[in-house]
Amino acid sequence: MNKLNLTDETFGELLPYINEDTITDINWNGKELWIDDLNKGRYCLDLCLSENFVKNFSLKIANLMNVNFNKYLPLLEAETDNLRISIIHEDVAKTGRSISIRKTPAKRRMTREGMIAEGYCMAKLDDFMHHAVLAHCNIVISGLPGVGKTEYVKTLTSYIPDNERVITIEDNLELRYREINPGKDCVSLKVDGDFTYTDAIKACLRQKPTWILLSEARSIEVKSLLESMSTGTHCITTIHADDVRKIPNRIKNMMPVGESDKKVENDIYSFIDIGVLIQSKITEENKIKRYISQVAIFSVDDMTGEHRTIILYENGKFNTEHLPSDIMRKFSQDEQDPFGEVVNDKDEKNEENQE
């Protein structure tokens, strides 16, 4: 899919909401315009888009994409540098033509200070995840659509050392690793009908990555992803799930038919280290509150071979600080204290200069 360069005039009455940084999603359902705003929550605008605007907007997108949009080809998708646009034709959307616009800005919205202040996570949990990245743990971020899984992956990328090579694999470019991590080593791969997720994973293994960042694990590409982890490449990806305990089964259900359940399950618990669940809710002030709800450790017992899902963090508190030996080995190899406070490199240098 080629990126479009759309003028301000294309968006008409939608332009103010396109330009508002705190707005993440704009959705027209055929009769009403709904907005997702990080500060104001989700609300319906007193604005009715004219049938003429909706049709002209769709036509401009279709013409720029050089594709047909009708009852035979009822799905129209496009992207710009900062937007992902999806339109469904009224022949299949019986409530009227549906337009969804998702913001994909090349910025990292979350900071450590902001996450702690807003209750996204506690400082100790952020320290743990920081150490987990430095210890090269393989991490799966789960949650329902729209909770900000990709945004949290962006946050975790700030913990990857500058000299570690990262290859991102996406169908819509949202991670923007290079832009939000200037000076770090990165290759961005974009999949399409001719270059699949599986193709991309296999290709990037020849490019000597330290990390593979897969935008979303959806289908049989998880087989290649697990194989890449088995070679020592590290991974962060996202998955649709509403509980960290469901991550192993979600991955098993994506595997190609004929794969041994026992082998697949063993690979999942052997190569995936940490699962995170992100949730969102509307507060009494009608704001959207996103937060880390659960963190799990996936492990294989050294003595019995038992597959274990250990709920490390849930409902705002740590359930345990005792990590299984196979996970602790990763932290010890990289000289990381999983629950220690992370000292900023700049702070360390300042302390050295003062001495």
Steps between C-alpha positions, in 0.01 A plus 500: 500500500652833392487794738272784397567870523160650580433875505320669788203564273447125462391473864249786493320531836714218642822704477489652853475147644778374272724778631417453870790305657297346783249340261596144405200378298225652285207274406196571281234227523268630229305731730726614783858613545679347799832625638758330724691764694771420756383790718125514435424129457267366231216724393258566217536831317205715409617491141331320213714431197315559177447210260681707236810540721511130592477393136755758380742409778475132405537578129815708558658220703405236241633711211829569677533129578403417140246241618127442462263547793155354453274213608738252338808654668344639819814557709726798435819542703773762481766662711686829520806582709278552803166333427349161429170523312244223457166542317224239464243534220132534584417190299645295786478760778122522523514782754669714235848552367748458784822702533770429757806724534775391741784739590849349464730790593877464496526580869519321833202621700592337831784587736601331825388802700168516320429128534560510875306823556200383297486152655602318183750303705699533820868592495606153613316339208657739251841416647424129460401540134808717438725229644308235302586675173864539602501127590367421148175343615247416230185700571140473379272800558134399510170683518184574309502729192555867580659468846840627385708184452713659227548811711644288781733322257624848402572565867696176538714587196655785699659234723678321213871595496610720210739243351246216477361444151120510477283389208133600511238306301161661438220521246420858607801699614416606857806417713717768335805361678754708308313826549442458875845349562734715290852363470403138574555219248169414333356345185125534438326231293150543358298193410236474229337236283829408333727530804333328795576510872658155470714621207607805700597301810707257292662783304595704804682207660761545224544863609650424841231651723530518876127567519197429283207729574191346341208742505244226565504120511188398310543172318740227390796739507527420873671175398782694333503745790555222755769350274677837491496515882650152512803632308565763767327796333292697749142609439229741607156458343132558572200269503126529554411344836312614809710309755870413507409141584344468155815598308639144461168364370454797264841425350427127478179574309695703243744223415476321164286188491700186569742650749547285810309655793757372746796646309321830438412538867856420604635759254261765631599450863869460411541809282239752616598647836254773592136578423348840572130592497397859432146611573306824473193642664297819506546684830234692693644813341427336160870470418663195344727333754744241365703286735700180534264251660706180506855377448571128473814290479496197268742231610606137471594339830863384490430187701158379382462665159164638616366800308416782738321834473597706803295816561768741609285814516122547512251760622767755579731286710776241470396149598857376526859602444617141468583433136554147365859396436474497118386864501752605765778367279413763239522779756823370651667453161441867424581602857150636563325519834137443391353702787777754544457867426626597155764773516492732203826507301511879527463480877787251516723731296409797718589302812836402345572863413417611855740243639 
